[in-house]
Amino acid sequence: DRKIALVEFTDYGAVIPAMRLNDTVMGNNTIKVYYATQSITKPQTKSNEMAQKEIEDAMKKVKEAQNLVTDAVNPLKEWLGVKGGSRITRSRTRSPSPYYRRSSRRTRS
């Protein structure tokens, strides 16, 4: 079972000590260290506009999926005789429960 790790150093002074670890035995494994002349290719960072577009695209797919589910469930609800709106909406703010009673504190003078 062979395992490989690629390491890129930002401090050139750490390269020599790392190269000295070649052929070091650790447990049942021997560490092999090779020097690469080519740096590791890093993924391109996304701009805010690209990230926002990706979020919008994902939200569009979610909305499409919600519509598909609603379209599939509504005939079943009608067949079962379930009454109510075809869409479930949720408020962003929570309204207090009808059982919630706000208590007022009286201060003694």
N, C-alpha and C positions, 0 to 999 in steps of 0.2 A: 504494500500500500504506500504509494508515493504522494507526498504533499509538497506543494510549491508555494512560496511567498515571494512577492515582488516588493522590494523596499527601495524608496527613493529618499536620499538624504539631502537636506537643505544645508547641512554643515559639512563641507568637504573634509574637515578634520575627522569626522566619524567614519569615513570610508575605510581607512587603513585598519583601525581596530576591528571593524566588521569583517574585512578580508582575512584577518588573522583567525577568525572563527571557522574557517574552512577545515573540514575533516574533524571537527570537534564531535565527540560522541555525547549524545544526550539521551539517557535511557537506553532504548534499543535502537536508536536511530543515529545516523551520522549526518551532521549538517554539512551541506555543500554550498559554498558561496562563490558566485560568479560575478564578474564586473561587467556591467552593461554600458555601452557607449551611447545608447539611445535612451532618452528620458521617457517616463511613463506618460502616455497620452491621457489627459484629463478631460472629462466631459465639459462641454461648453455651458457656462452659467446662463440662466434664463433672465431676460430683462423683465421688468414689472409688467410691461405690455404683453409679453409672451405668456407669462404666468397667468395674467388676468384672462387672456383669450382661452387658455387651457381650462381654467375654472369655468368660464362661460360655456365652453363646449361640453364639459362634463355635466353641468347643470341642465343643458338642453337635452342631453341623453337621459338624465334622471326624469325630467318632465315627460319626455316621450314614453318612458317605461311606465310612469304613473298613469298616463292616459291609456296605455294598453291594458293595464290592470283594471282600471275603472271600466273600460269598454267590455272587458271580459266578465266583470263582477256584476254589472248592472242588470243584464238579462237574468242572471241567477237570482238576484235580489227580487226582481219582478216576479219570477216564477215561484219563489218562496213566499211572496206576499209581504216582503219587508218594506215598510214605509219609510220615507225620509228622502232627503236630497241625494242626488246622484254623486255628489262630491263631498268629501270630508274636508272641512276647513279647520284650521287651528289658528288661534290667535297667538301673536307673539308675546302678549302680556297675559299674565295669569290673573283672572278675576277671582275674587274671594268666593269661597264656597258659600252656599246659602246657609250652611250650618255654622259658619264662622261669625263670631260676634266679637266686635272690638270692645275691649274693656277700657274704661276710662279710670285714670288714677286721680284720686282726690288728695290734695295736700292739706295737711292740718295746719291751722294757723295758731 
